[in-house]
Every structure is written in C-alpha cells, then in structure tokens.
Amino acid sequence: MFYTKVQFLQRQAASLLLYQSILKLEVGVKFLDLLQAIRYADSDGQKCLQAYSDYFYALSKINQNWEEFLIEQILIAENPLTKLAQQQELANLPSALVTAAQHDLEILQSLYECNSAILSEWVQFVTHSPVSLVVWYRQPQEVGVKATLIKSIQELANWADAVPDLTAYYRKFGTGLLAEYRAFRWQSGHLLGITYPDKVNLNTLVGYDWQKDALLKNTEFLLSGEPALNVLLYGSRGSGKSSLVKGLLHEFSQQNLCIIEVAKSELQNLPQIIEQLRGAPQKFIIFVDDLSFEEDDDAFKALKVVLEGGLTAKPANVVIYATSNRRHLIREFFADRPSPQDNNEVHAWDTMQEKLSFSDRFGLTLTFEAADQTTYLKIVQHLAAQANINITSADLDYQALQWATRHNGRSGRTAKQFVDFLRSNLALYGKY
C-alpha cells in the first residue's frame, strides 16, 4: 500500500542534513503538506483535495514541474557545502560535508521520483474521486550549461555520484540569489534580483566610440581577473552613459558578469554590499546612476572610503561604475571659496580641493560631450534603420531636427524618443 511509501518519504525529508532549505520554500512546504494530508486523509477527503490544490497552485506560480523545481534548487542552494565549494576544490572539502551531500542527494532523488502524476493518483484514491485530477506539467525549457547538468543528474542511477559535477558548478557559477540572476538592485538593506533587466544592445548605441571601447576594455580586465578600474562616466544628459553601462550585461551575458544597481541614498551600505560579494565566482559592477552629493553627505563619505581603500582590501571581483551630469560631483558654492576675511577654517583651500578632486578618485573618467547635429542625425539614422523605418533620408533628418527643437535638444535619448514615436505613428496611422 502506498501509505508506507508516503511515510518513508516523510522520514526521508525530515532527515536532510544540508539541503533542507529546499523544502522550506513554498513548493516544498506544499509538497510535504500534501504527503501529510494523503497519509491522514479524512473521511470526505476535503483537506486532502485542498492540499493538492495548494500544491498545484504553488507549482503553477513558479511555472515549473516538481522535478524541475527540485533539481534547480539543488543548483542554487546555499548551505555550508555550496558556500565552501566556491573557494575550494572537491578534494579539499571536509569529508563530513561531502558525505552529508551524498546522503541528501539520495534522499532528494527519492522525492524527485514522487512526481505530480503519482501524487494525483494517490489523492484520487484516498478521496474516492470519480475523475482524475489535473496534473501540473510543462515542457522543460532550460538551455546551456544548466540544462546539461540537469540532464546528467536525471540520468544518474544514484544522485550521490553527482557531487563532483555539482561542486564544480558551484565553484564556477556560485549559489543562491547570485546564481539565479544577473541583474540586481540593492534596496532597504537587501539584494534583490531583477527578473526583467533593461536589454540594451551596445550595437544600438552610436557615437562616443572611444568611450565605449575604453569601458569594454576595462570590463574585460575585470572578467579576466586582471586589475580593473572604477569608472566615472560624466557629461551631457541623454548622451547614453547609463545605456552604455546597462549594455555590458547583454555584451558579456555568458561570462559571469553581474550588475548591481545602487541608488545614491543607499551608498552608505557599500561596505556591506561589497562584503556580500567577496569570494563569489561572479564579477560585479556596482552601478550608481546620476551621482552627485551635497555638503557633508554620508553617501559621499561611504563612497570615498570604497574608492580610496580602507584597512579591508577591496575584492578583485568588484568595480564601481558611476554616471553623472556633473564633472565635480560635490556641489560647491561661491561662499565655500576661502577669502582673507574667512575666519571659519584655517585650511579652507584644502577642503575645497578635496571637493573638486573627488571625481579624480575614479581610476578612469569618460567624458560625454553634447551631441552636435551630425552626431545626432547619425544616431537617428542608425536607430531608424534598426526599426525598419522606410522613409527618405532627407525627410528623416528634417523630422528629427524638428523634434529636437521642440523637445529636449540633440542627444541620444532624444533620438531614441523620436524614432520610437515615429515607428508607433507609422504602425498606427501609416504616416509620419
């Protein structure tokens, strides 16, 4: 009778040593609740049917099969073994951790084999349901390295044999949230994954070629493990500074690059953020957009410590890329400038120079001047060609210049806004 099987699975789940966090996620909890409901089904079966409904709903929310969920959580689980495996080879890991991982993987294999089709049959039996229950299923869609590893685990007779491949995967791709996403934001003291990052293709960005080349080269230094510089991109608004940084995610998507967006108001958390990234196999760009400071700003002090270095060494896998419309990042007033009558500060010139030289603490500074007419029209023509807008070059230039005059002036941002409007107008009304 399957009641014995259910009881066995419950004991197995309770004996997990390292990977127990998997069953504390919503799907795992609903799976265990369903086993409990099946084992102690009431006379009318209502609680059991409700438990099956909750389990089905939890799977549909994440759009995964039970089997997919289980293996993918194994790949990103955070526990003592997976954290240590990011820094050490398998041969150097404590034998007790390796044995515990093998033990857990055998248990998870048993749970894996209890798929949704089997559970639906058990529920139908104990509830005396006259019709078959709907089984949650979708065709697996993973590709790449993850899909290859998942398939190899599925084909193993004993999942304990997957430990070498898993530890190699952890060493290369990390664990937890960092293994699950490539784009993040720091918010209210926590790192949050961005499911749908802005997909900027560097090929769509025209002009500022030497700035693009310099940023690409510095990012390649980071990815290769060579010393990379912190970068300040400053200049005219709408010139594509932020888009250039965002485009790095698409350009190096297969090379373990991650970008973390940190608002100026969160910069005081920089030391905490950097410590969280230390030792991870990924390379990280901390992206600060539209940077500027007021007098005695705590965020300024935090960023200064990180840029200049403190007693704690900065990890080699982290750099800061910041954009600003200001060359001098700290606001300065005429009243700040010392005069012979200034009795407030003895070394006032030193204070002012510290403000003015703060941007020099970035190792690489890239300047973005305002687009002239030639550059602006070149950007428009490039974007229009990518959007398959079929109008004469003369008409396109005329409309683009009219748009710039009436709106925000000549810039890459203005060019994109114009082309987007033109494309929508053509699609909807067939005219421009």
N, C-alpha and C positions, 0 to 999 in steps of 0.2 A: 504494500500500500504506500502511496506517495507521502503519507503523513510522516513516515520515518525519514524520507528524503528531506522533507521540509525541516524537520527537527535537526537533521545533520547539517543542513545549510546554515541554520541559525547558530549552531555551535561553531561552525567554521568562521562565520562572520564575526563572532564575538572574540575569536582568538587571533585576529590580525594584530601584528606587532608594530609595523611601520606604516602601512598604507591604510590605516583605519580612517584617515580623514576623508577618503573617497566615499565611504558610506555615511558620512555626516553631511554631505551635500544633499540637496532636496531630492534628487532622483534616488540616491542611495537610501535615504530615510524612508521614502515611499515604498521602495522595494522591500525593506525589512518590515515595514508596517503590513504590507500585503502578505508576506510569509506568515506573520503572526495571525493575521485575520483568517488565512486559509487553515492554519493549524487549529484555531479555536473558533471555527465558523459557528455562528448562532443558527437557530432553527429556521429562521426565514432568510438567512443569507444576506441581509441588508448591509451589515457592516463590512462584509467581505466584498460585496459589489462596490460599495463606496471606496474601499481601499484600492480596488482595481481601477476605478475611475480616476482616483488621485494619482496613481502610478502612471496611467496612460497620459494624463494631462501634463505631468511633470516631464515626460519624455517628449511630448509634442512641443512644449515650451522651448526646449533646447534643440529641437529638430534633430534628434539623434536616436538610434536604436540603443537598447540596453547594452549590447555588445560593444558598440562604438563608444558609448559613454565610458564604460569600464576601462577599455584599453587607453583611450585618450587621457583619462585621469591618471592612469599609471605613468604616462609620458610626462605629465606636468606636475605630478605630486611633489609637495615639499615635505621632507622628513629628514632625519639625520643622515641617512644613506645618500639621498639625492643631493643634499647640500654639499656633503663631503666629496661626492663623486665629481663635482665641478672643479675641484682643485687637485684631486689625486687620482692616479691610475688605479685600476681594479686591484692589482697586486698589493697596493699599499693600504687598501681599506681594511678596517678592523674585521677580523673573520666573523665575529658575532653579528655585525651588521649584514654581511653578505649572507650568512646562514638565515638570518631573520627575513631578508628579502626573498630568498628562495622559498622559505616557508609561506610567506604571504602570497607569492605569485601562484603557488599551487592552490591555495585557497581561492584566490580571485579567478582562477581557471574554472573551479567548480561553480562559482557564482555566475561566471560568463556562460556556462553551458545551460543554466536555468534561464532560457530566453523568454521573451514575451508570449510566444506561441504556447510554450509549456505552461506558463502561469495562467494563461486564459483557459486552458483545458482543465486545470485544477480548480479554478474558480467556478467554471461551468458545472463541474461535478459536485462540488460541495454546496452550491446554491441551487442545484436541480434546475438550472436554467434550460428552457426548451430550445434556445437558439444559441449558436456560437457567438462568443464575444468578439468585438472588433479588436484586431491585433495591431498595435502600432508598428509600422515598418516604413523605412525609406531606403532608397538605394545609396550606399556609401559613396561619398564624393571626394574624399581626400586624395591628393596627388603629391608627388615629390618624395622627399626623404621620410616624412612621417608615414605616408601610405605604405612605403616599402617595409618599414619596421613593423607597422601594424600587421601587415600580411605575414611577415616572417614569424611573429608571435602567434598568430592564429594557427599557423601550420605546425607549430611545435607540439609534440606529444606531451611534453612536460614543460610548463612555463618557467619552471625554475632554471631551465637552461638558457633563458633569455637575459640573465643578469649581465653577462659581458656586453651584449649589444645595448642594453638599457643604460649601463653606466657610461658607455662611450657616447650615447645620445645625450645624457645629462651633461657630460663634460663639454660637448660642443654647443648645445642649444639652451642649457640652463633648465630651470624648473619654475613652477608657479606662474604668476602673472607675467613675468618677463619672458617665459617660453611661449605664452599664449598670444601675446600681442606684439606689434612692432611700433605702435604709436601710443603715447601715454600723456596724461596731464596730471600735475600734482595739485590736489585740491583738498583743503581742510585737513592737512596732515597725512593724506593718503595718496598712494599712486593708483590711478585709475586707467584701465585700458580703454583705448579709443577703437571702437569696432569699425567705424567708417571714417578713416582719415582722409583728408583732402588729397585727392590723387592728382598731383601736379607733375606733368611730364616736362623735364628740362628742355626737350626739343621744342616746346611751345614758347619758350622764353627767348626773345630776340633782343639783341643789343647787350651791352655790358659783358662782352665776351671774355676780357681778361679777368674780370671779377669772378665770372663763372668758372674759368679754368683754375684760378687760384683756390677757390673754395673746394672744387672737386679734388685737386691735388692734396690739399690739407686733409680732406676726409679720407682719401686713400692712405695717407700716412697713418691715420687713426686705425683703419681697418687692418692694416698690415702689421700693426704692433709697434710702429716707429713713433717717436715723439711727434705729437700734433699740437698745433697752437690754438688757443682761444681766439675767436674771431669776432670783430665788430663790423657790421655792415651798416654804414650810415649814409644818408643823403636824401635826395628828393622823395617826397611822398609819392606812392604809386609807382615806383620805379622797379618793383619786382623783388625787393630784398627778402621779404617773407616767403614769397613763392619759390625763390631760389633755394632757401633752406628746406622748405617742405618737399621740393622736388628731389632732394637727396634720398628720401625714403624710397621713392619709386626707382631711382637710379641704382641703388645698392640694396634692393629688397632681398636678394639672395645671398647677401654677405654679412648677415647677422648684425645689421645696423638698426638701432632703435633711436627714436627721437622723443624726448620728454619735454612737453610744453610747461613752462613755469611762469606764472604771472608775476609782475613786479611786486605785488602785495604779498607773495609767498616766498620771496627771495631770502628772507631770514631763515627759512628751512633748508637752505642749500647744503650746509654741512650734513644734516640728517639725510637728505636725498642722496648725496654722494656716498655716504657710508652704506646705504642700502644697495648701491650698485657695485660696490667694491667686491672683487672676486668673481663677479658674474662673467660668463664667457662672451656675452654680447658686448658690442661697442656702443657707447651712448653719446648723443648730442643733447645737451640741455639747452633748449631753445627759449630765449627770452625776447619777446616781441615788443617793439615800441618802448625802448628803455630810456628813462630819464629820471632824475632824482631831485628832491627838494633838499633844502638845508637840513642837516642832522637826521637824514633819513636812515632808519635802521637797516633797510634793504641795501643801501649803499655800503654800509659797514660790512654786512654779511658777504656781499659780492666781492668786496675789496679783499677780504681775508682769503677767499677761494682763489681769486686771480693771482694774488701775491704769494700765496702759500703760507701755511702755518707750521706748527710743530708736527701735525699729522700730514703725512705725504699724500698728495693727490693721486688717486688711482690712474693708471695709464689708459684705462678704457673709457675715460670720460673727458669731454671737452665742452666748452660753453660757446654757443653761437648767439649773439645778440644783435638785434636791429634797432636803429634809432634814426629819427629825423634830425638829431642834433649832433654836431661834432663834439661839443663839450657837454657831457652827459649830466652835469650838475648845474642847475640854474644859478646864474651869477647876476648880481645887481650892481649898479654903479656904487651903491652905498657900501658894497663889500670891499671896494678897492681902497687901499690904505692911503692916507694923506698925512702930512706933517701934523695936522691937528687931531689925528686919530689917537685917542688915549685908551682905547679899549684893549688892544692886543699889541704886544711888543713885536711879534714876528708875523704881522698880518700878510706880508707878501708871500710867506711860506704857505700860509693857509690857502691863499688864492691860487698859488701854483699847484697845490695838491688838487684843487678842484679842476683846474684846467687840464691837468695831465692825467686824470683818471682814465680817460679813453686809451692812453698810451699803454696801460697795463694789459690790454689785449695784445697778444703776440702778432696778430695780423689784422690790419684795418683796411677794409674795402670801401671805396668811395663810389657813390652812385649819383652822378650829376643829373639835373633835369634833362629830359629828352628834348632835343631840338626837333624841328619839323621833319627833317629827313629820317631821323631815327623813329619818330612817332609813326610816320607813314609806312616805314618798313615793317614795324610791328603789326600795324593794321593789315597790311597785305599778307603777311605770314599767317596771321590768325584767320583771315578770310579764306585763304587757300585751304587751311586745315578744316574749316567749317563748310567747304564746298559751296561758297557763295559765288555765284556766277554772274558778275556784273563787270562792266569795263573798269579798267584801272583808273581812268580819269574820273568816272562817277564815284568810285570808291574813295579816292583821295578827297574829292570835293565834299562828300558827305562826312568823311572822317574829320576834316578840318572844321566844318560847321559844328559838328558835335563837340569837339574840343573847345571851341569858342563859347558855346552855350553852357557847357558843363564844367568840368574840373581842370581844364587845361591839358597840355600834352603830357601824357605819361603812359606807361604800360597798362596801368589799371584802367585809365580812360579808354585806351584802345580796346581792351577786352570788353568793357561795358558797351562800347559802341558796336562791336562785332556781335555780341550776344543779342543786343536789341535788333540789329539788322537781320540776323538769322531768324529770330522769332517773328519779325514783321513779314519777312518773305514767306515763312512757313504758313502763317495765318492769313495773310492778305494778298500774297503774291506780288508785293511791290515794296519799294524802299522809299 
